Amino acid sequence: MMPPAVREKLDAFIRSKGLRQTAQRDAIVELIFASEDHFTAEELFDRFRKKGSSASRATLYRTLSLLTEADLLHEIDLGDGQTTYDPNFLDRPTHNHLVCIDCGKVLEFEDDHLEVLNDCLTRRLGFRPVKQSLRIEASCDQLRTKGQCPNLIQARLEGKRLPNRKK
């Protein structure tokens, strides 16, 4: 179920744009905010189709654009050459991402020290921080120590594009 804060913010944004509420858009939004998972547009379209929806790809892309403009959804770069969407910024606007370069697993994290460092650094340089985004690419310990990683196996079974591993 969509969090009430998302519904309120979206409804206000739609009204401010002079748009009307549609069942297809609502179904897409419900699907997006039903989980905290990051996704690409194509992954979302596949999930939407599996639920039996007939919404077009164009409607899905317009909805993603609208949600991004409303600041309910953020486009992030996870290093795999495609746009990934993150629905978790409304409740946690300063979270960051750790991306495994072996299996593609993404972990979100927050750290008050990073916020303080960001604030001090930007002020020292004559700026005021507005938002931050940090992506750390790391190598999977499971793969290194055990020779296999269940996340890598699952990602391959799902046909996910993995980050370009840097040698």
N, C-alpha and C positions, 0 to 999 in steps of 0.2 A: 504494500500500500504506500502511496505517495505521502511523504511527511507533510503535515499541515502548513509548515512554513514555506515549503516549495510551492504548494497549491496557491497560497495567498500571494506570494511574490509573482508567480506566473500569471495569475488572474489579473493582478494590477498592471503588469507589463502588457498583457494582451489588450486590456482596455485602453492603455495609454497609446498604443499603436493603432487603435481603431479596428482591431481584428475581432473576429468572432471565434467562439470556442467551437471546436469540432470533435466529433467522436474519435476520428482517426488520430488526431494530434494527442488527445487525452490518452488513448491506448498506448501510443509510443512513449509518452511521458511516464505513464504508470510502469511500463516495462523497464525504462531506464532507471527509475528510482526504486524499483523493487529489490535491487541489490546494490551493493557498494562497489561492484566490480568495474574495472576500467574496460573499455571496449572501443573497437573501431566501428565505423559506420557499417561496414560489411558484416561484422560479427553481430551487430544489433539487428540488421536487416534479416540475417539468417535466423536469429532467435525469434524475431517477429513473425517470420514466415512459418516457423515450426509451431507457433501458437495458433496458426490458421488465419492470420490477418490478411486482408487484401489491400492494405495501404501500399501505395507506390513508393518506389525508391526516392522519387522527387519529394514526396510528402515527408519522408523520413529525413532527408537532407535539409529541407526547409525547417523542420522542427528542431533539428540539431543546431542550425544557425540561429533560430529564435532563442533557444535555451542558452546558447553561448552569449548572445547579445544581452539577454536578461541577467547574465552573470550567475546562472544556476548550474551551468555546465562549463568546464574548462577544457580547452584543447591543450594537450601536453605532448611533448616529444620524448618518447621512451627509447630513442636510438634505433628503431627498427625501420625507419624510412616511411612511416605512415602516421597519420594523425590519430591519436588516441584520445578518447574523451574520459574525463574524470568527473563523476557526479558527487564527489565528497567535499567540495569546497565551501558549501553553505555553512555547515556545522564546524568545519575545520579549515579555515581559509589559509593557514600558514603551513600546511603539511607538505612534506617533501617525499621523494621517491628513491628507493634503492632498487636497481634493476640488475638481475643476474644475467651476465652476458653468456652464460652457458645454457640456461633453461628458459630464460625470459620471464621468470617469476618477478612480480613487482610487489614490493613491500612499502607501505606508507609509514612515515615516521614524523614525529614532531620533536623539537628540541628547543627549549627556552634559550639555551646558550646561543644557538644560531640566530634567533630573533634579536638578542641583545647585540651580537656581533654585527648583524645586518644594520641595525639602527645606528650603532656607533660609527661604522664605516661610512654609511651614506651621509650622516650629519657632518662628519669630519671633512668629507669631500664637497660639502655644501648642498646636499640634497636631502629630501625627506622620503623615506621608503613608502611605497604605495603597496607593492606586493612582492613576494619573493617566490622563486621556484628553484629548487635544487634537485638535480638528478645525479645520483652516485651510481656508477657502473661498477659491479664487483663480480668476482668469480665465485661460483658455487662451491662451498666446502664439501658438500655431500659427494659431488662428482670427483673432487680431488682426493678425498679420503677413502671413499667406498667404491669408486670406479663407476658408479651409476647414480642417477638422480631421478626419483619418481616424477618430479616436475618436468624434467626434460622428456621423459617417456610420454607423459600425458600431453605435453605441448605438441609433440610429433604426431601422436594419435589424433589430436584435434586439428592437425594441419595448420597450426599457428606459425606465422612468420616469426623467426627468432631474431634478436639483435645481431648485427654484424659483429662477429667476434674479432676483436683486435688482437693481432699476434704480437 
